[in-house]
Amino acid sequence: MFSTRQPRRFNRAHIYYDERKEKLKRIEENAKRELGLLPDDDERAAEARKERIHNAIINNTKHLKRREERGGDSISYKWLFVLIFILLFVLHYLYTGSFHF
């Protein structure tokens, strides 16, 4: 008559997560890593993180996405530097009338 009821416990059942499957996957990866079939976690995680950041930046900007589809830069910096140097040389010739500095 004077006892209080205990509240019902919350038990969350994951719908899209299989704990047994994840545990087996970790065991399998550890075994492969010990045999030398997989690279270390740090290297793999760093590469995955780098690739994920690169893809996020590329996919969220129109000009970088177009550049990636084209196959990279159209003109490299060294050719740009050579072109600027030649233009400066021509401007010097037009201004002074001689090729000597």
Biopython code that builds the backbone (N, CA, C, O; Angstrom):
import numpy as np
from Bio.PDB.StructureBuilder import StructureBuilder

atoms = [
    (1, "MET", "N", (0.810, -1.175, 0.000)),
    (1, "MET", "CA", (0.000, 0.000, 0.000)),
    (1, "MET", "C", (0.871, 1.264, 0.000)),
    (1, "MET", "O", (0.544, 2.230, -0.689)),
    (2, "PHE", "N", (1.982, 1.271, 0.768)),
    (2, "PHE", "CA", (2.821, 2.457, 0.840)),
    (2, "PHE", "C", (4.124, 2.331, 0.033)),
    (2, "PHE", "O", (4.989, 3.200, 0.140)),
    (3, "SER", "N", (4.282, 1.281, -0.760)),
    (3, "SER", "CA", (5.515, 1.126, -1.534)),
    (3, "SER", "C", (5.390, 1.897, -2.856)),
    (3, "SER", "O", (4.323, 1.962, -3.467)),
    (4, "THR", "N", (6.519, 2.475, -3.269)),
    (4, "THR", "CA", (6.525, 3.222, -4.535)),
    (4, "THR", "C", (7.065, 2.331, -5.644)),
    (4, "THR", "O", (7.973, 1.527, -5.433)),
    (5, "ARG", "N", (6.506, 2.487, -6.788)),
    (5, "ARG", "CA", (6.942, 1.684, -7.922)),
    (5, "ARG", "C", (8.233, 2.250, -8.500)),
    (5, "ARG", "O", (8.434, 3.464, -8.535)),
    (6, "GLN", "N", (9.098, 1.358, -8.950)),
    (6, "GLN", "CA", (10.327, 1.759, -9.626)),
    (6, "GLN", "C", (9.999, 2.124, -11.074)),
    (6, "GLN", "O", (9.170, 1.470, -11.708)),
    (7, "PRO", "N", (10.641, 3.156, -11.590)),
    (7, "PRO", "CA", (10.378, 3.495, -12.989)),
    (7, "PRO", "C", (10.921, 2.421, -13.932)),
    (7, "PRO", "O", (11.889, 1.726, -13.620)),
    (8, "ARG", "N", (10.291, 2.309, -15.056)),
    (8, "ARG", "CA", (10.692, 1.326, -16.043)),
    (8, "ARG", "C", (12.045, 1.739, -16.638)),
    (8, "ARG", "O", (12.250, 2.907, -16.968)),
    (9, "ARG", "N", (12.955, 0.786, -16.770)),
    (9, "ARG", "CA", (14.286, 1.046, -17.318)),
    (9, "ARG", "C", (14.205, 1.301, -18.816)),
    (9, "ARG", "O", (13.378, 0.720, -19.519)),
    (10, "PHE", "N", (15.088, 2.188, -19.293)),
    (10, "PHE", "CA", (15.160, 2.480, -20.718)),
    (10, "PHE", "C", (16.142, 1.524, -21.368)),
    (10, "PHE", "O", (17.294, 1.433, -20.943)),
    (11, "ASN", "N", (15.705, 0.822, -22.378)),
    (11, "ASN", "CA", (16.559, -0.111, -23.099)),
    (11, "ASN", "C", (16.487, 0.241, -24.575)),
    (11, "ASN", "O", (15.471, 0.016, -25.232)),
    (12, "ARG", "N", (17.569, 0.793, -25.083)),
    (12, "ARG", "CA", (17.601, 1.226, -26.475)),
    (12, "ARG", "C", (18.121, 0.093, -27.346)),
    (12, "ARG", "O", (19.237, -0.388, -27.149)),
    (13, "ALA", "N", (17.329, -0.322, -28.285)),
    (13, "ALA", "CA", (17.742, -1.357, -29.236)),
    (13, "ALA", "C", (18.097, -0.661, -30.544)),
    (13, "ALA", "O", (17.258, 0.004, -31.151)),
    (14, "HIS", "N", (19.335, -0.817, -30.968)),
    (14, "HIS", "CA", (19.780, -0.192, -32.199)),
    (14, "HIS", "C", (19.213, -0.934, -33.402)),
    (14, "HIS", "O", (19.275, -2.162, -33.476)),
    (15, "ILE", "N", (18.667, -0.185, -34.329)),
    (15, "ILE", "CA", (18.057, -0.807, -35.507)),
    (15, "ILE", "C", (19.109, -1.068, -36.578)),
    (15, "ILE", "O", (19.140, -2.147, -37.171)),
    (16, "TYR", "N", (19.968, -0.086, -36.827)),
    (16, "TYR", "CA", (20.910, -0.175, -37.941)),
    (16, "TYR", "C", (22.330, -0.526, -37.507)),
    (16, "TYR", "O", (23.259, -0.377, -38.302)),
    (17, "TYR", "N", (22.524, -0.977, -36.299)),
    (17, "TYR", "CA", (23.858, -1.265, -35.792)),
    (17, "TYR", "C", (23.882, -2.679, -35.235)),
    (17, "TYR", "O", (23.071, -3.035, -34.380)),
    (18, "ASP", "N", (24.809, -3.474, -35.722)),
    (18, "ASP", "CA", (24.960, -4.841, -35.245)),
    (18, "ASP", "C", (26.300, -4.926, -34.510)),
    (18, "ASP", "O", (27.362, -4.927, -35.133)),
    (19, "GLU", "N", (26.235, -4.997, -33.189)),
    (19, "GLU", "CA", (27.439, -4.996, -32.369)),
    (19, "GLU", "C", (28.299, -6.228, -32.641)),
    (19, "GLU", "O", (29.526, -6.129, -32.668)),
    (20, "ARG", "N", (27.685, -7.362, -32.838)),
    (20, "ARG", "CA", (28.430, -8.593, -33.116)),
    (20, "ARG", "C", (29.195, -8.477, -34.434)),
    (20, "ARG", "O", (30.346, -8.904, -34.529)),
    (21, "LYS", "N", (28.555, -7.901, -35.443)),
    (21, "LYS", "CA", (29.177, -7.740, -36.747)),
    (21, "LYS", "C", (30.387, -6.801, -36.661)),
    (21, "LYS", "O", (31.423, -7.066, -37.273)),
    (22, "GLU", "N", (30.258, -5.717, -35.910)),
    (22, "GLU", "CA", (31.365, -4.782, -35.724)),
    (22, "GLU", "C", (32.536, -5.436, -34.993)),
    (22, "GLU", "O", (33.697, -5.213, -35.338)),
    (23, "LYS", "N", (32.222, -6.242, -33.984)),
    (23, "LYS", "CA", (33.264, -6.919, -33.224)),
    (23, "LYS", "C", (34.017, -7.914, -34.103)),
    (23, "LYS", "O", (35.244, -7.994, -34.033)),
    (24, "LEU", "N", (33.298, -8.671, -34.927)),
    (24, "LEU", "CA", (33.939, -9.603, -35.848)),
    (24, "LEU", "C", (34.795, -8.869, -36.885)),
    (24, "LEU", "O", (35.869, -9.342, -37.258)),
    (25, "LYS", "N", (34.321, -7.729, -37.338)),
    (25, "LYS", "CA", (35.079, -6.927, -38.309)),
    (25, "LYS", "C", (36.385, -6.431, -37.694)),
    (25, "LYS", "O", (37.429, -6.469, -38.345)),
    (26, "ARG", "N", (36.334, -5.963, -36.436)),
    (26, "ARG", "CA", (37.557, -5.508, -35.751)),
    (26, "ARG", "C", (38.550, -6.651, -35.565)),
    (26, "ARG", "O", (39.751, -6.466, -35.758)),
    (27, "ILE", "N", (38.056, -7.828, -35.193)),
    (27, "ILE", "CA", (38.929, -8.992, -35.011)),
    (27, "ILE", "C", (39.593, -9.361, -36.331)),
    (27, "ILE", "O", (40.785, -9.665, -36.371)),
    (28, "GLU", "N", (38.809, -9.333, -37.421)),
    (28, "GLU", "CA", (39.347, -9.654, -38.736)),
    (28, "GLU", "C", (40.401, -8.629, -39.178)),
    (28, "GLU", "O", (41.436, -9.010, -39.723)),
    (29, "GLU", "N", (40.148, -7.341, -38.949)),
    (29, "GLU", "CA", (41.127, -6.308, -39.308)),
    (29, "GLU", "C", (42.410, -6.450, -38.498)),
    (29, "GLU", "O", (43.505, -6.293, -39.039)),
    (30, "ASN", "N", (42.286, -6.745, -37.209)),
    (30, "ASN", "CA", (43.480, -6.930, -36.374)),
    (30, "ASN", "C", (44.308, -8.116, -36.855)),
    (30, "ASN", "O", (45.537, -8.057, -36.874)),
    (31, "ALA", "N", (43.631, -9.188, -37.242)),
    (31, "ALA", "CA", (44.348, -10.370, -37.742)),
    (31, "ALA", "C", (45.072, -10.049, -39.051)),
    (31, "ALA", "O", (46.221, -10.448, -39.238)),
    (32, "LYS", "N", (44.408, -9.335, -39.948)),
    (32, "LYS", "CA", (45.048, -8.955, -41.211)),
    (32, "LYS", "C", (46.228, -8.020, -40.973)),
    (32, "LYS", "O", (47.257, -8.126, -41.639)),
    (33, "ARG", "N", (46.073, -7.104, -40.019)),
    (33, "ARG", "CA", (47.150, -6.162, -39.713)),
    (33, "ARG", "C", (48.363, -6.897, -39.136)),
    (33, "ARG", "O", (49.504, -6.560, -39.450)),
    (34, "GLU", "N", (48.112, -7.903, -38.291)),
    (34, "GLU", "CA", (49.212, -8.677, -37.718)),
    (34, "GLU", "C", (49.936, -9.484, -38.791)),
    (34, "GLU", "O", (51.143, -9.706, -38.694)),
    (35, "LEU", "N", (49.204, -9.923, -39.810)),
    (35, "LEU", "CA", (49.825, -10.672, -40.904)),
    (35, "LEU", "C", (50.507, -9.760, -41.914)),
    (35, "LEU", "O", (51.235, -10.228, -42.788)),
    (36, "GLY", "N", (50.272, -8.463, -41.792)),
    (36, "GLY", "CA", (50.903, -7.510, -42.694)),
    (36, "GLY", "C", (50.114, -7.248, -43.954)),
    (36, "GLY", "O", (50.656, -6.703, -44.916)),
    (37, "LEU", "N", (48.854, -7.619, -43.977)),
    (37, "LEU", "CA", (48.026, -7.396, -45.160)),
    (37, "LEU", "C", (47.394, -6.009, -45.193)),
    (37, "LEU", "O", (46.995, -5.537, -46.257)),
    (38, "LEU", "N", (47.300, -5.355, -44.042)),
    (38, "LEU", "CA", (46.734, -4.012, -43.958)),
    (38, "LEU", "C", (47.757, -3.049, -43.365)),
    (38, "LEU", "O", (48.574, -3.462, -42.543)),
    (39, "PRO", "N", (47.733, -1.770, -43.762)),
    (39, "PRO", "CA", (48.625, -0.793, -43.132)),
    (39, "PRO", "C", (48.156, -0.479, -41.717)),
    (39, "PRO", "O", (47.052, -0.856, -41.325)),
    (40, "ASP", "N", (48.988, 0.203, -40.962)),
    (40, "ASP", "CA", (48.639, 0.563, -39.584)),
    (40, "ASP", "C", (47.439, 1.487, -39.550)),
    (40, "ASP", "O", (47.117, 2.140, -40.542)),
    (41, "ASP", "N", (46.774, 1.538, -38.394)),
    (41, "ASP", "CA", (45.589, 2.369, -38.221)),
    (41, "ASP", "C", (45.894, 3.848, -38.423)),
    (41, "ASP", "O", (45.106, 4.565, -39.041)),
    (42, "ASP", "N", (47.033, 4.310, -37.907)),
    (42, "ASP", "CA", (47.353, 5.732, -37.979)),
    (42, "ASP", "C", (47.515, 6.186, -39.428)),
    (42, "ASP", "O", (46.988, 7.230, -39.815)),
    (43, "GLU", "N", (48.230, 5.417, -40.218)),
    (43, "GLU", "CA", (48.430, 5.776, -41.621)),
    (43, "GLU", "C", (47.117, 5.736, -42.386)),
    (43, "GLU", "O", (46.817, 6.637, -43.168)),
    (44, "ARG", "N", (46.346, 4.698, -42.158)),
    (44, "ARG", "CA", (45.070, 4.542, -42.865)),
    (44, "ARG", "C", (44.095, 5.639, -42.455)),
    (44, "ARG", "O", (43.390, 6.189, -43.302)),
    (45, "ALA", "N", (44.048, 5.959, -41.169)),
    (45, "ALA", "CA", (43.145, 7.006, -40.693)),
    (45, "ALA", "C", (43.557, 8.363, -41.233)),
    (45, "ALA", "O", (42.705, 9.169, -41.606)),
    (46, "ALA", "N", (44.866, 8.625, -41.277)),
    (46, "ALA", "CA", (45.345, 9.900, -41.800)),
    (46, "ALA", "C", (45.018, 10.037, -43.281)),
    (46, "ALA", "O", (44.594, 11.103, -43.729)),
    (47, "GLU", "N", (45.214, 8.967, -44.039)),
    (47, "GLU", "CA", (44.896, 9.003, -45.470)),
    (47, "GLU", "C", (43.392, 9.190, -45.689)),
    (47, "GLU", "O", (42.981, 9.969, -46.549)),
    (48, "ALA", "N", (42.587, 8.486, -44.921)),
    (48, "ALA", "CA", (41.135, 8.603, -45.063)),
    (48, "ALA", "C", (40.675, 10.008, -44.714)),
    (48, "ALA", "O", (39.821, 10.574, -45.398)),
    (49, "ARG", "N", (41.244, 10.580, -43.641)),
    (49, "ARG", "CA", (40.886, 11.935, -43.234)),
    (49, "ARG", "C", (41.285, 12.947, -44.296)),
    (49, "ARG", "O", (40.522, 13.862, -44.609)),
    (50, "LYS", "N", (42.484, 12.781, -44.852)),
    (50, "LYS", "CA", (42.967, 13.688, -45.901)),
    (50, "LYS", "C", (42.084, 13.604, -47.138)),
    (50, "LYS", "O", (41.728, 14.626, -47.725)),
    (51, "GLU", "N", (41.733, 12.389, -47.532)),
    (51, "GLU", "CA", (40.880, 12.203, -48.705)),
    (51, "GLU", "C", (39.486, 12.774, -48.476)),
    (51, "GLU", "O", (38.903, 13.373, -49.379)),
    (52, "ARG", "N", (38.948, 12.591, -47.267)),
    (52, "ARG", "CA", (37.615, 13.094, -46.953)),
    (52, "ARG", "C", (37.582, 14.622, -46.981)),
    (52, "ARG", "O", (36.629, 15.210, -47.491)),
    (53, "ILE", "N", (38.612, 15.265, -46.439)),
    (53, "ILE", "CA", (38.679, 16.723, -46.454)),
    (53, "ILE", "C", (38.841, 17.234, -47.872)),
    (53, "ILE", "O", (38.201, 18.209, -48.265)),
    (54, "HIS", "N", (39.701, 16.572, -48.644)),
    (54, "HIS", "CA", (39.919, 16.971, -50.037)),
    (54, "HIS", "C", (38.613, 16.882, -50.833)),
    (54, "HIS", "O", (38.262, 17.811, -51.560)),
    (55, "ASN", "N", (37.911, 15.781, -50.695)),
    (55, "ASN", "CA", (36.653, 15.609, -51.417)),
    (55, "ASN", "C", (35.596, 16.610, -50.978)),
    (55, "ASN", "O", (34.818, 17.088, -51.804)),
    (56, "ALA", "N", (35.555, 16.933, -49.692)),
    (56, "ALA", "CA", (34.576, 17.905, -49.207)),
    (56, "ALA", "C", (34.842, 19.279, -49.799)),
    (56, "ALA", "O", (33.905, 19.981, -50.180)),
    (57, "ILE", "N", (36.099, 19.666, -49.880)),
    (57, "ILE", "CA", (36.435, 20.974, -50.447)),
    (57, "ILE", "C", (36.152, 20.999, -51.939)),
    (57, "ILE", "O", (35.561, 21.954, -52.443)),
    (58, "ILE", "N", (36.561, 19.972, -52.640)),
    (58, "ILE", "CA", (36.369, 19.917, -54.092)),
    (58, "ILE", "C", (34.886, 19.915, -54.444)),
    (58, "ILE", "O", (34.467, 20.637, -55.349)),
    (59, "ASN", "N", (34.097, 19.125, -53.752)),
    (59, "ASN", "CA", (32.682, 18.985, -54.102)),
    (59, "ASN", "C", (31.845, 20.206, -53.742)),
    (59, "ASN", "O", (30.742, 20.365, -54.265)),
    (60, "ASN", "N", (32.341, 21.068, -52.865)),
    (60, "ASN", "CA", (31.561, 22.229, -52.456)),
    (60, "ASN", "C", (31.942, 23.512, -53.169)),
    (60, "ASN", "O", (31.390, 24.568, -52.860)),
    (61, "THR", "N", (32.861, 23.452, -54.104)),
    (61, "THR", "CA", (33.216, 24.638, -54.867)),
    (61, "THR", "C", (33.139, 24.317, -56.354)),
    (61, "THR", "O", (33.648, 23.293, -56.809)),
    (62, "LYS", "N", (32.489, 25.215, -57.107)),
    (62, "LYS", "CA", (32.278, 24.951, -58.528)),
    (62, "LYS", "C", (33.582, 24.976, -59.313)),
    (62, "LYS", "O", (33.831, 24.097, -60.137)),
    (63, "HIS", "N", (34.424, 25.996, -59.054)),
    (63, "HIS", "CA", (35.639, 26.122, -59.857)),
    (63, "HIS", "C", (36.625, 24.988, -59.594)),
    (63, "HIS", "O", (37.301, 24.541, -60.520)),
    (64, "LEU", "N", (36.719, 24.519, -58.364)),
    (64, "LEU", "CA", (37.614, 23.400, -58.079)),
    (64, "LEU", "C", (37.077, 22.098, -58.656)),
    (64, "LEU", "O", (37.846, 21.240, -59.089)),
    (65, "LYS", "N", (35.754, 21.953, -58.662)),
    (65, "LYS", "CA", (35.157, 20.751, -59.246)),
    (65, "LYS", "C", (35.437, 20.709, -60.751)),
    (65, "LYS", "O", (35.757, 19.653, -61.296)),
    (66, "ARG", "N", (35.313, 21.876, -61.428)),
    (66, "ARG", "CA", (35.606, 21.928, -62.861)),
    (66, "ARG", "C", (37.076, 21.645, -63.125)),
    (66, "ARG", "O", (37.413, 20.945, -64.080)),
    (67, "ARG", "N", (37.960, 22.189, -62.277)),
    (67, "ARG", "CA", (39.394, 21.952, -62.445)),
    (67, "ARG", "C", (39.712, 20.476, -62.280)),
    (67, "ARG", "O", (40.531, 19.929, -63.019)),
    (68, "GLU", "N", (39.076, 19.833, -61.322)),
    (68, "GLU", "CA", (39.297, 18.401, -61.083)),
    (68, "GLU", "C", (38.820, 17.578, -62.284)),
    (68, "GLU", "O", (39.475, 16.612, -62.677)),
    (69, "GLU", "N", (37.677, 17.962, -62.864)),
    (69, "GLU", "CA", (37.167, 17.249, -64.029)),
    (69, "GLU", "C", (38.068, 17.444, -65.243)),
    (69, "GLU", "O", (38.223, 16.536, -66.060)),
    (70, "ARG", "N", (38.667, 18.641, -65.360)),
    (70, "ARG", "CA", (39.558, 18.937, -66.481)),
    (70, "ARG", "C", (40.871, 18.184, -66.364)),
    (70, "ARG", "O", (41.500, 17.866, -67.373)),
    (71, "GLY", "N", (41.275, 17.905, -65.171)),
    (71, "GLY", "CA", (42.517, 17.178, -64.980)),
    (71, "GLY", "C", (43.602, 18.003, -64.330)),
    (71, "GLY", "O", (44.783, 17.733, -64.551)),
    (72, "GLY", "N", (43.256, 18.986, -63.546)),
    (72, "GLY", "CA", (44.256, 19.767, -62.825)),
    (72, "GLY", "C", (44.417, 21.166, -63.379)),
    (72, "GLY", "O", (43.551, 21.670, -64.094)),
    (73, "ASP", "N", (45.532, 21.786, -63.042)),
    (73, "ASP", "CA", (45.812, 23.150, -63.482)),
    (73, "ASP", "C", (46.107, 23.172, -64.971)),
    (73, "ASP", "O", (46.715, 22.249, -65.514)),
    (74, "SER", "N", (45.666, 24.243, -65.624)),
    (74, "SER", "CA", (45.920, 24.345, -67.062)),
    (74, "SER", "C", (47.325, 24.875, -67.339)),
    (74, "SER", "O", (47.916, 24.524, -68.360)),
    (75, "ILE", "N", (47.868, 25.701, -66.466)),
    (75, "ILE", "CA", (49.225, 26.234, -66.635)),
    (75, "ILE", "C", (49.932, 26.135, -65.290)),
    (75, "ILE", "O", (49.375, 26.496, -64.254)),
    (76, "SER", "N", (51.155, 25.645, -65.320)),
    (76, "SER", "CA", (51.878, 25.501, -64.062)),
    (76, "SER", "C", (52.531, 26.829, -63.691)),
    (76, "SER", "O", (52.671, 27.718, -64.531)),
    (77, "TYR", "N", (52.920, 26.951, -62.460)),
    (77, "TYR", "CA", (53.500, 28.189, -61.963)),
    (77, "TYR", "C", (54.867, 28.474, -62.577)),
    (77, "TYR", "O", (55.230, 29.635, -62.763)),
    (78, "LYS", "N", (55.612, 27.447, -62.887)),
    (78, "LYS", "CA", (56.933, 27.712, -63.465)),
    (78, "LYS", "C", (56.803, 28.317, -64.863)),
    (78, "LYS", "O", (57.594, 29.186, -65.230)),
    (79, "TRP", "N", (55.815, 27.870, -65.652)),
    (79, "TRP", "CA", (55.618, 28.470, -66.974)),
    (79, "TRP", "C", (55.079, 29.886, -66.854)),
    (79, "TRP", "O", (55.401, 30.745, -67.674)),
    (80, "LEU", "N", (54.274, 30.130, -65.856)),
    (80, "LEU", "CA", (53.779, 31.482, -65.609)),
    (80, "LEU", "C", (54.931, 32.410, -65.242)),
    (80, "LEU", "O", (54.980, 33.548, -65.708)),
    (81, "PHE", "N", (55.856, 31.937, -64.415)),
    (81, "PHE", "CA", (57.022, 32.719, -64.025)),
    (81, "PHE", "C", (57.895, 33.031, -65.246)),
    (81, "PHE", "O", (58.370, 34.157, -65.399)),
    (82, "VAL", "N", (58.105, 32.039, -66.109)),
    (82, "VAL", "CA", (58.902, 32.252, -67.327)),
    (82, "VAL", "C", (58.219, 33.274, -68.228)),
    (82, "VAL", "O", (58.892, 34.141, -68.784)),
    (83, "LEU", "N", (56.922, 33.195, -68.383)),
    (83, "LEU", "CA", (56.177, 34.133, -69.209)),
    (83, "LEU", "C", (56.284, 35.559, -68.666)),
    (83, "LEU", "O", (56.474, 36.499, -69.438)),
    (84, "ILE", "N", (56.166, 35.724, -67.375)),
    (84, "ILE", "CA", (56.308, 37.055, -66.765)),
    (84, "ILE", "C", (57.715, 37.580, -66.971)),
    (84, "ILE", "O", (57.889, 38.760, -67.277)),
    (85, "PHE", "N", (58.711, 36.745, -66.813)),
    (85, "PHE", "CA", (60.102, 37.158, -67.015)),
    (85, "PHE", "C", (60.324, 37.635, -68.455)),
    (85, "PHE", "O", (60.968, 38.661, -68.675)),
    (86, "ILE", "N", (59.798, 36.898, -69.429)),
    (86, "ILE", "CA", (59.943, 37.282, -70.837)),
    (86, "ILE", "C", (59.226, 38.606, -71.103)),
    (86, "ILE", "O", (59.755, 39.468, -71.804)),
    (87, "LEU", "N", (58.028, 38.769, -70.547)),
    (87, "LEU", "CA", (57.305, 40.023, -70.730)),
    (87, "LEU", "C", (58.053, 41.207, -70.121)),
    (87, "LEU", "O", (58.080, 42.289, -70.707)),
    (88, "LEU", "N", (58.652, 41.012, -68.965)),
    (88, "LEU", "CA", (59.459, 42.083, -68.360)),
    (88, "LEU", "C", (60.666, 42.420, -69.229)),
    (88, "LEU", "O", (61.020, 43.590, -69.376)),
    (89, "PHE", "N", (61.288, 41.414, -69.797)),
    (89, "PHE", "CA", (62.428, 41.628, -70.676)),
    (89, "PHE", "C", (62.012, 42.420, -71.922)),
    (89, "PHE", "O", (62.728, 43.329, -72.344)),
    (90, "VAL", "N", (60.862, 42.082, -72.510)),
    (90, "VAL", "CA", (60.355, 42.800, -73.689)),
    (90, "VAL", "C", (59.994, 44.229, -73.315)),
    (90, "VAL", "O", (60.284, 45.153, -74.075)),
    (91, "LEU", "N", (59.370, 44.430, -72.164)),
    (91, "LEU", "CA", (59.040, 45.789, -71.723)),
    (91, "LEU", "C", (60.305, 46.624, -71.506)),
    (91, "LEU", "O", (60.332, 47.810, -71.834)),
    (92, "HIS", "N", (61.336, 46.012, -70.960)),
    (92, "HIS", "CA", (62.595, 46.719, -70.773)),
    (92, "HIS", "C", (63.179, 47.134, -72.125)),
    (92, "HIS", "O", (63.684, 48.248, -72.268)),
    (93, "TYR", "N", (63.112, 46.243, -73.112)),
    (93, "TYR", "CA", (63.625, 46.562, -74.453)),
    (93, "TYR", "C", (62.813, 47.702, -75.074)),
    (93, "TYR", "O", (63.382, 48.613, -75.674)),
    (94, "LEU", "N", (61.490, 47.653, -74.931)),
    (94, "LEU", "CA", (60.656, 48.710, -75.513)),
    (94, "LEU", "C", (60.890, 50.050, -74.829)),
    (94, "LEU", "O", (60.809, 51.091, -75.481)),
    (95, "TYR", "N", (61.172, 50.049, -73.554)),
    (95, "TYR", "CA", (61.382, 51.289, -72.811)),
    (95, "TYR", "C", (62.757, 51.893, -73.071)),
    (95, "TYR", "O", (62.880, 53.101, -73.273)),
    (96, "THR", "N", (63.815, 51.030, -73.067)),
    (96, "THR", "CA", (65.190, 51.559, -73.210)),
    (96, "THR", "C", (65.701, 51.445, -74.636)),
    (96, "THR", "O", (66.559, 52.239, -75.022)),
    (97, "GLY", "N", (65.234, 50.524, -75.423)),
    (97, "GLY", "CA", (65.715, 50.340, -76.775)),
    (97, "GLY", "C", (66.941, 49.457, -76.878)),
    (97, "GLY", "O", (67.521, 49.355, -77.959)),
    (98, "SER", "N", (67.360, 48.813, -75.797)),
    (98, "SER", "CA", (68.497, 47.910, -75.864)),
    (98, "SER", "C", (68.228, 46.682, -75.004)),
    (98, "SER", "O", (67.375, 46.704, -74.116)),
    (99, "PHE", "N", (68.982, 45.588, -75.286)),
    (99, "PHE", "CA", (68.826, 44.349, -74.516)),
    (99, "PHE", "C", (69.738, 44.308, -73.309)),
    (99, "PHE", "O", (69.674, 43.343, -72.546)),
    (100, "HIS", "N", (70.585, 45.306, -73.095)),
    (100, "HIS", "CA", (71.525, 45.319, -71.991)),
    (100, "HIS", "C", (70.890, 45.927, -70.754)),
    (100, "HIS", "O", (70.115, 46.880, -70.835)),
    (101, "PHE", "N", (71.235, 45.354, -69.607)),
    (101, "PHE", "CA", (70.702, 45.859, -68.339)),
    (101, "PHE", "C", (71.685, 46.760, -67.659)),
    (101, "PHE", "O", (71.402, 47.276, -66.578)),
]
sb = StructureBuilder()
sb.init_structure("model")
sb.init_model(0)
sb.init_chain("A")
sb.init_seg("    ")
for serial, (resi, resn, name, xyz) in enumerate(atoms, 1):
    if name == "N":
        sb.init_residue(resn, " ", resi, " ")
    sb.init_atom(name, np.array(xyz, "f"), 0.0, 1.0, " ", f" {name:<3s}", serial, name[0])
structure = sb.get_structure()
